[in-house]
Amino acid sequence: MNINFPDGFLWGGAISASQAEGAYLQDGKGLDTQDLRYFDAAWTADERKEKSNRRMNEEKFNRALSDTDIEHYPFRWGIDFYNKWEEDLALFDELGMKVFRLSVNWARIYPNGDDVQPNQKGLDHYRRIFEECKKRGIKLFVTILHYNIPVNLVLKYGGWKSRTTVDCYVKYARTLFKEFGELVDYWLPFNEINAGKFNPYNGACLIEDQEDNLDGAIFQCLYHQFVANAMVVKLAKEMLKEPMIGCMIARFTTYPADCRPENVMQMILDDQYSNWFYTDVMVRGFYPEYMNRYFQQFGIQVDTMPGDMELLRENTANFVAFSYYMSLVSSVEQGLEKTSGNLIMGFKNPFLEASDWGWQIDPVGLRITLNQVYDRYHLPVFIAENGLGAYDQVSDDGMVHDPYRIEYMKEHVKQLKEAIGDGVDVVGYTPWGIIDLVSCGPMEMSKRYGVIYVDRDDRGEGTNARIKKDSFEWYRKCIASNGEEL
């Protein structure tokens, strides 16, 4: 059977504002929550895992508010995409990218989140990028919120715990639709919305030691994000012509450890609580019944308002996106070996190899996931993130040779192609960190994903020059051949 990628398949790449832009106070930008995440390049590997990834407390938060240091706050410097975007777009064009997934930084548009008027310099900046993409024939896949919100919203309202933040977010989205509606092809209200559960500071902007009931606060924040998501979908239908507006989760593909019925049941529960709950709300339009038992078990009560359930039901996504990096194993048994992954840890699969950071490499899992998602919702699917974080080195010849990344991408593209042969309607593929940027979890530059190398280290030092890796040429040929030349 000859399987082909459809004509017009959207090959591309993805970045986020907080990890790439830098220029953290330039042109009127306000502080955002990612600007406050502290990192020390001298930390050991264990300290990096312990200190940098998921936890924010009041002491660290308050110290960062007044700290003007740059070196220890990597999201303040990024890769200076804010000032180097023209050079980078030229490289993306040379690569042949059909679509560019990027996010807008809310604090560049409304520095305090609740400002009366938007920051014109911020609007002008994104307009220049969007218009240049259009000139180059690159479609735009824009994430409205990729974790970071203006810090003022946390200080003044408690962030996503407050309904006021929902109103501010909808005002921000309205501004984006008004300014850029004719330029953007695909909109995504929230990046990896399930991150709120697994990374409470990144996903829900929660300061953990301020919460008496952290789980309750998490699910209240998630509820407000679901409501905000539906409000923005409604707004898109009112303001945009034929809007393509989707939803996204970090997909945790899960297998039972064996065929023991209890382990199969645990896999089903893990899938529901980690994955399906979030997309079920945003695609099916209601809180699924299986969450009633979960909420009762953990004593979670969510405050709602009249009209919310109708809002969720009537304003659902018209495509489904997810990030896919690895798979995990479910088991009722304790003591099994664990391994790292995107946002979460899980039991290790003995049949899989792992990346330098312990993430299990599972190309077939991508095909499985695509089939599962499409079978459940029968909506177009977008692979919003996929990639390999690895240690890359510039060789003596001035090049970056990364055969491991080529192999990773090749095997995942093969399985993507198989899923298309299975009948899955896949719209596009935007590998994560198409250009090296600050890694979100460990905050390291040394964890590199891109097909373009950026000469900057974990302290932010280096020339910041861009170098095309061997994987750049491989991906260029892949795109040019529409997935035939692998």
C-alpha positions as CSV (number, residue, x, y, z in Angstrom):
1,M,0.0,0.0,0.0
2,N,1.4,3.4,-1.0
3,I,0.7,6.0,1.6
4,N,1.3,9.6,0.9
5,F,1.0,12.8,2.8
6,P,-1.9,14.9,1.5
7,D,-1.2,17.9,-0.7
8,G,-1.0,21.0,1.4
9,F,0.2,19.1,4.5
10,L,1.6,21.7,6.9
11,W,5.2,21.0,7.8
12,G,6.5,23.5,10.2
13,G,8.1,24.2,13.6
14,A,7.2,25.6,17.0
15,I,8.5,28.0,19.6
16,S,7.1,29.9,22.5
17,A,7.5,33.6,23.4
18,S,8.8,33.1,26.9
19,Q,11.5,30.6,25.8
20,A,12.7,32.4,22.7
21,E,12.0,36.2,22.8
22,G,14.2,37.5,25.6
23,A,14.1,41.3,25.8
24,Y,12.0,40.9,28.9
25,L,11.3,44.6,29.6
26,Q,11.9,46.0,26.1
27,D,9.3,48.2,24.4
28,G,7.0,48.4,27.4
29,K,6.7,44.7,28.2
30,G,5.6,43.9,31.7
31,L,6.9,41.1,33.9
32,D,5.3,37.7,33.3
33,T,5.3,34.6,35.4
34,Q,8.1,32.9,33.5
35,D,10.4,35.8,34.0
36,L,10.4,34.9,37.7
37,R,11.8,31.4,37.4
38,Y,15.3,31.2,38.9
39,F,18.0,28.9,37.5
40,D,21.7,28.4,38.4
41,A,23.9,26.9,35.8
42,A,26.1,25.6,38.7
43,W,23.3,23.3,39.9
44,T,24.0,19.6,39.6
45,A,21.8,17.4,37.5
46,D,19.8,16.4,40.6
47,E,19.4,20.0,41.8
48,R,18.2,21.0,38.4
49,K,15.4,18.4,38.6
50,E,14.5,19.3,42.1
51,K,14.6,23.1,42.0
52,S,13.8,24.3,38.5
53,N,10.9,22.3,37.1
54,R,7.5,22.5,38.8
55,R,7.6,24.3,42.1
56,M,7.2,28.0,43.0
57,N,7.0,29.2,46.6
58,E,6.3,32.6,48.1
59,E,9.9,33.3,49.0
60,K,11.2,32.6,45.5
61,F,8.4,34.5,43.9
62,N,8.9,37.6,46.0
63,R,12.7,37.6,45.6
64,A,12.4,37.3,41.9
65,L,10.0,40.3,41.7
66,S,12.6,42.7,42.8
67,D,15.6,40.9,41.3
68,T,17.0,42.7,38.2
69,D,19.5,39.9,37.6
70,I,19.5,38.5,34.0
71,E,21.9,35.5,34.2
72,H,19.8,33.5,36.7
73,Y,16.5,34.0,34.9
74,P,16.9,32.4,31.5
75,F,13.5,33.4,30.2
76,R,14.6,37.0,30.5
77,W,17.2,36.4,27.8
78,G,16.0,33.5,25.7
79,I,17.6,33.5,22.3
80,D,16.7,37.2,21.7
81,F,14.1,36.2,19.0
82,Y,12.5,39.5,19.8
83,N,15.3,41.3,18.0
84,K,16.5,38.5,15.7
85,W,13.2,37.4,14.3
86,E,14.0,38.5,10.7
87,E,17.1,36.4,10.6
88,D,15.3,33.5,12.1
89,L,12.3,33.8,9.7
90,A,14.7,33.8,6.8
91,L,16.1,30.4,8.1
92,F,12.6,29.1,8.5
93,D,11.9,30.1,4.9
94,E,15.0,28.4,3.7
95,L,13.9,25.3,5.6
96,G,10.7,25.4,3.6
97,M,8.4,25.7,6.5
98,K,4.7,25.8,5.6
99,V,3.5,26.8,9.1
100,F,5.1,28.5,12.1
101,R,3.7,27.9,15.5
102,L,4.5,30.7,18.0
103,S,2.9,32.4,20.9
104,V,2.1,36.0,21.8
105,N,3.4,37.2,25.1
106,W,0.3,38.6,27.0
107,A,2.6,41.0,29.0
108,R,3.8,42.6,25.7
109,I,0.2,43.4,24.7
110,Y,-1.2,44.3,28.2
111,P,1.9,44.7,30.5
112,N,-0.2,44.5,33.7
113,G,-2.9,42.2,32.3
114,D,-5.7,44.6,33.3
115,D,-4.5,47.7,31.4
116,V,-7.2,49.9,29.8
117,Q,-5.3,50.1,26.5
118,P,-2.9,47.7,24.8
119,N,0.8,48.5,24.4
120,Q,1.1,49.6,20.8
121,K,4.7,48.7,20.5
122,G,3.8,45.1,21.4
123,L,1.1,45.0,18.7
124,D,3.4,46.5,16.1
125,H,6.1,43.9,16.9
126,Y,3.8,40.9,16.3
127,R,2.2,42.5,13.2
128,R,5.7,42.8,11.6
129,I,6.4,39.1,12.3
130,F,3.0,38.0,11.0
131,E,3.1,40.1,7.9
132,E,6.6,38.9,7.1
133,C,5.4,35.3,7.5
134,K,2.6,36.0,5.0
135,K,5.0,37.5,2.5
136,R,7.1,34.4,2.7
137,G,4.0,32.1,2.3
138,I,4.3,30.7,5.8
139,K,1.0,30.1,7.6
140,L,0.6,31.1,11.2
141,F,-0.5,28.9,14.1
142,V,-0.7,31.3,17.1
143,T,-0.9,30.2,20.7
144,I,-2.7,32.9,22.7
145,L,-1.3,31.7,26.0
146,H,1.8,29.5,26.4
147,Y,1.9,29.4,30.2
148,N,3.0,32.9,31.1
149,I,0.6,35.6,32.3
150,P,1.4,39.1,33.5
151,V,2.6,39.0,37.1
152,N,0.3,41.7,38.2
153,L,-2.7,39.4,37.7
154,V,-1.2,37.0,40.2
155,L,-0.4,39.8,42.7
156,K,-3.8,41.6,42.3
157,Y,-6.3,38.8,41.7
158,G,-4.6,35.4,42.5
159,G,-4.2,34.6,38.8
160,W,-6.4,31.9,37.4
161,K,-8.1,31.4,40.7
162,S,-10.1,34.6,39.9
163,R,-12.9,35.1,37.4
164,T,-11.4,38.6,36.8
165,T,-8.4,37.0,35.1
166,V,-10.8,35.2,32.8
167,D,-12.2,38.6,31.8
168,C,-8.8,40.1,31.3
169,Y,-7.8,37.1,29.1
170,V,-10.9,37.4,27.0
171,K,-10.1,41.1,26.5
172,Y,-6.6,40.2,25.4
173,A,-7.9,37.6,23.0
174,R,-10.4,40.1,21.6
175,T,-7.5,42.5,20.9
176,L,-5.5,39.8,19.1
177,F,-8.5,38.8,16.9
178,K,-9.1,42.5,16.1
179,E,-5.5,43.2,15.2
180,F,-4.4,40.0,13.6
181,G,-7.5,38.1,12.6
182,E,-6.9,38.5,8.9
183,L,-3.3,37.2,9.3
184,V,-3.5,34.1,11.5
185,D,-4.6,30.8,10.1
186,Y,-4.9,28.7,13.3
187,W,-5.5,29.8,16.8
188,L,-4.8,27.9,20.0
189,P,-6.2,29.5,23.3
190,F,-4.1,27.5,25.7
191,N,-0.9,25.5,25.4
192,E,-0.9,22.1,27.1
193,I,-3.9,23.0,29.3
194,N,-3.4,19.9,31.4
195,A,-0.1,21.4,32.6
196,G,-2.1,23.1,35.4
197,K,-2.4,19.7,37.1
198,F,1.1,18.5,36.6
199,N,3.0,21.8,36.7
200,P,0.9,24.1,38.9
201,Y,3.1,27.2,38.5
202,N,3.6,27.0,34.7
203,G,0.1,25.9,33.9
204,A,-2.0,27.6,36.6
205,C,0.4,30.2,38.0
206,L,-0.1,28.9,41.5
207,I,2.3,29.6,44.4
208,E,2.1,26.4,46.2
209,D,2.7,27.4,49.8
210,Q,0.0,30.0,49.5
211,E,-2.6,27.3,49.0
212,D,-4.3,25.4,51.8
213,N,-5.8,23.0,49.3
214,L,-3.5,22.8,46.3
215,D,-5.6,20.2,44.4
216,G,-8.8,22.3,44.9
217,A,-7.0,25.4,43.7
218,I,-5.6,23.6,40.6
219,F,-9.1,22.4,39.5
220,Q,-10.6,25.8,40.2
221,C,-8.0,27.3,37.9
222,L,-8.5,24.7,35.3
223,Y,-12.3,25.4,35.4
224,H,-11.7,29.0,34.8
225,Q,-9.3,28.2,31.9
226,F,-12.0,25.9,30.4
227,V,-14.5,28.8,30.7
228,A,-12.0,31.2,29.2
229,N,-11.3,28.8,26.4
230,A,-15.0,28.6,25.5
231,M,-15.4,32.3,25.7
232,V,-12.6,32.8,23.2
233,V,-14.0,30.2,20.9
234,K,-17.3,32.1,21.0
235,L,-15.5,35.3,20.3
236,A,-13.6,33.8,17.4
237,K,-16.9,32.7,15.8
238,E,-18.2,36.2,16.2
239,M,-15.1,38.1,15.0
240,L,-13.3,35.9,12.5
241,K,-14.2,34.4,9.1
242,E,-14.2,30.6,9.2
243,P,-12.1,30.5,12.3
244,M,-9.8,27.5,13.0
245,I,-9.5,27.5,16.7
246,G,-8.4,24.4,18.6
247,C,-7.5,22.9,21.9
248,M,-4.2,21.3,23.1
249,I,-2.9,19.0,25.8
250,A,0.4,17.4,26.6
251,R,-0.4,13.9,25.5
252,F,0.8,11.2,27.9
253,T,0.4,8.0,25.9
254,T,0.0,5.2,28.4
255,Y,0.3,1.4,28.2
256,P,-0.6,-1.2,30.9
257,A,2.5,-2.8,32.4
258,D,1.1,-6.2,31.5
259,C,-2.3,-7.8,30.7
260,R,-3.2,-8.1,34.4
261,P,-6.8,-6.6,34.5
262,E,-5.9,-4.3,37.4
263,N,-3.1,-2.8,35.3
264,V,-5.3,-2.3,32.3
265,M,-7.9,-0.6,34.5
266,Q,-5.2,1.7,35.9
267,M,-4.1,2.6,32.4
268,I,-7.7,3.6,31.6
269,L,-7.9,5.8,34.7
270,D,-4.5,7.4,34.0
271,D,-5.6,8.1,30.4
272,Q,-8.9,9.7,31.7
273,Y,-7.4,11.8,34.4
274,S,-4.2,12.9,32.5
275,N,-5.5,13.2,29.0
276,W,-9.2,12.7,28.1
277,F,-10.7,14.9,30.8
278,Y,-9.2,18.0,29.3
279,T,-10.0,17.4,25.6
280,D,-13.5,16.0,26.5
281,V,-14.4,19.3,28.1
282,M,-13.1,21.4,25.2
283,V,-14.3,19.1,22.4
284,R,-17.4,17.4,23.8
285,G,-18.4,20.4,25.8
286,F,-19.1,19.0,29.2
287,Y,-17.3,17.6,32.3
288,P,-17.2,13.8,31.8
289,E,-18.9,11.5,34.3
290,Y,-15.7,9.7,35.3
291,M,-14.5,12.9,37.0
292,N,-17.3,12.8,39.5
293,R,-15.7,9.9,41.2
294,Y,-12.2,11.6,41.1
295,F,-13.6,14.8,42.6
296,Q,-15.4,12.9,45.4
297,Q,-12.3,10.9,46.2
298,F,-10.1,13.9,46.6
299,G,-12.8,16.2,48.1
300,I,-12.6,18.7,45.2
301,Q,-15.4,21.3,44.8
302,V,-15.4,23.7,41.9
303,D,-17.2,27.0,42.0
304,T,-19.3,27.6,38.9
305,M,-21.5,30.4,37.6
306,P,-24.9,30.3,35.9
307,G,-24.6,29.9,32.1
308,D,-21.1,28.3,32.3
309,M,-22.3,24.8,31.3
310,E,-24.1,26.2,28.2
311,L,-21.0,28.1,27.3
312,L,-18.9,25.0,27.4
313,R,-21.4,23.0,25.4
314,E,-21.9,25.5,22.7
315,N,-18.3,26.6,22.1
316,T,-16.1,23.7,21.4
317,A,-12.8,23.4,19.5
318,N,-12.8,22.5,15.8
319,F,-9.4,20.8,15.8
320,V,-7.4,18.9,18.4
321,A,-3.7,19.5,19.0
322,F,-1.2,17.8,21.3
323,S,2.4,17.6,22.2
324,Y,3.9,14.2,21.9
325,Y,7.4,13.3,23.2
326,M,7.2,9.9,24.9
327,S,5.0,7.2,26.4
328,L,4.7,5.8,29.9
329,V,3.5,2.6,31.6
330,S,0.6,2.3,34.1
331,S,0.6,-0.2,37.0
332,V,-1.1,-0.7,40.3
333,E,2.2,-2.1,41.6
334,Q,4.7,0.1,43.4
335,G,8.4,-0.1,43.3
336,L,8.7,-0.3,39.5
337,E,11.5,1.8,37.9
338,K,10.5,5.3,37.1
339,T,11.7,7.6,34.3
340,S,11.3,11.3,33.4
341,G,8.9,12.7,30.8
342,N,7.2,15.9,29.7
343,L,5.6,17.4,32.8
344,I,5.4,14.1,34.6
345,M,7.4,11.0,35.7
346,G,6.1,7.5,35.1
347,F,7.0,3.9,35.1
348,K,9.7,2.8,32.6
349,N,8.9,0.7,29.6
350,P,11.7,-1.9,29.2
351,F,11.1,-2.2,25.4
352,L,12.1,1.5,24.8
353,E,15.2,3.5,24.7
354,A,15.4,6.9,26.3
355,S,16.8,10.4,25.5
356,D,19.6,12.1,27.4
357,W,17.0,13.3,29.8
358,G,15.3,10.0,30.4
359,W,12.3,10.6,28.1
360,Q,11.3,7.3,26.5
361,I,11.5,7.3,22.7
362,D,8.4,5.7,21.2
363,P,7.6,6.6,17.5
364,V,4.9,3.9,17.3
365,G,3.2,5.7,20.3
366,L,2.6,8.6,18.0
367,R,0.6,6.5,15.6
368,I,-1.3,5.0,18.5
369,T,-2.1,8.5,19.9
370,L,-3.2,9.8,16.5
371,N,-5.6,6.9,16.1
372,Q,-6.9,7.2,19.6
373,V,-7.6,11.0,19.4
374,Y,-9.1,10.8,15.9
375,D,-11.3,7.9,16.8
376,R,-12.6,9.6,19.9
377,Y,-13.4,13.1,18.3
378,H,-13.2,12.7,14.5
379,L,-11.8,16.2,14.2
380,P,-8.7,17.3,12.3
381,V,-5.5,16.7,14.4
382,F,-2.4,18.9,14.7
383,I,0.8,17.6,16.2
384,A,1.8,20.9,17.9
385,E,5.0,19.6,19.4
386,N,7.4,16.7,19.0
387,G,11.1,16.5,19.3
388,L,14.2,15.2,20.9
389,G,16.0,17.2,23.6
390,A,19.7,16.3,23.4
391,Y,23.2,17.6,24.1
392,D,24.6,19.1,20.8
393,Q,28.1,20.2,20.2
394,V,29.7,22.3,17.5
395,S,32.4,20.2,15.9
396,D,35.9,21.3,14.8
397,D,34.5,21.9,11.3
398,G,32.1,24.5,12.7
399,M,29.1,22.2,12.1
400,V,26.6,20.5,14.3
401,H,26.2,16.8,13.5
402,D,23.1,15.3,15.1
403,P,22.3,11.9,13.5
404,Y,20.3,11.0,16.7
405,R,17.9,13.8,16.0
406,I,17.5,12.9,12.3
407,E,16.8,9.3,13.4
408,Y,14.2,10.5,16.0
409,M,12.4,12.7,13.5
410,K,12.6,10.1,10.7
411,E,11.0,7.4,12.8
412,H,8.2,9.7,14.0
413,V,7.4,11.0,10.5
414,K,7.2,7.4,9.4
415,Q,4.6,6.6,12.0
416,L,2.8,9.9,11.3
417,K,2.5,8.7,7.7
418,E,1.2,5.3,8.9
419,A,-1.5,7.1,10.9
420,I,-2.5,9.0,7.8
421,G,-2.8,5.6,6.0
422,D,-5.0,4.5,8.9
423,G,-7.4,7.3,7.9
424,V,-6.4,9.9,10.5
425,D,-7.0,13.5,9.3
426,V,-3.7,15.1,10.3
427,V,-3.4,18.8,9.4
428,G,0.2,19.5,10.3
429,Y,3.4,18.8,12.2
430,T,5.3,21.4,14.0
431,P,8.4,19.9,15.8
432,W,9.2,21.6,19.0
433,G,12.0,24.1,19.4
434,I,12.6,24.2,15.7
435,I,15.4,26.6,16.7
436,D,17.3,26.0,20.0
437,L,15.7,27.9,22.9
438,V,15.6,27.8,26.7
439,S,14.0,24.5,27.7
440,C,10.8,25.0,29.7
441,G,11.2,22.3,32.4
442,P,14.9,22.4,33.4
443,M,15.5,25.9,32.0
444,E,18.6,24.8,30.3
445,M,20.0,25.9,26.9
446,S,22.0,22.7,26.9
447,K,18.8,20.7,26.3
448,R,18.5,21.4,22.6
449,Y,15.7,20.5,20.3
450,G,16.2,22.6,17.2
451,V,17.4,21.9,13.7
452,I,19.1,25.3,14.1
453,Y,21.8,25.7,16.8
454,V,22.0,28.8,18.9
455,D,25.4,29.7,20.3
456,R,24.3,30.4,23.9
457,D,25.0,28.4,27.0
458,D,23.2,27.8,30.3
459,R,24.5,31.1,31.6
460,G,23.3,33.0,28.6
461,E,26.8,33.5,27.3
462,G,27.9,33.0,23.7
463,T,27.7,34.8,20.4
464,N,24.0,34.0,19.9
465,A,24.9,33.0,16.3
466,R,22.6,30.6,14.4
467,I,24.1,27.4,12.9
468,K,22.2,25.0,10.7
469,K,22.6,21.4,12.0
470,D,22.7,18.3,9.8
471,S,19.0,17.8,10.8
472,F,18.2,21.1,9.1
473,E,19.1,19.7,5.7
474,W,17.3,16.4,6.5
475,Y,14.1,18.2,7.4
476,R,14.4,20.6,4.4
477,K,14.4,17.6,2.1
478,C,11.6,16.0,4.0
479,I,9.4,19.1,3.6
480,A,10.4,19.6,-0.1
481,S,9.4,16.0,-0.9
482,N,6.2,16.2,1.2
483,G,7.5,13.4,3.4
484,E,8.7,11.1,0.7
485,E,12.5,11.6,1.1
486,L,13.4,10.4,4.6
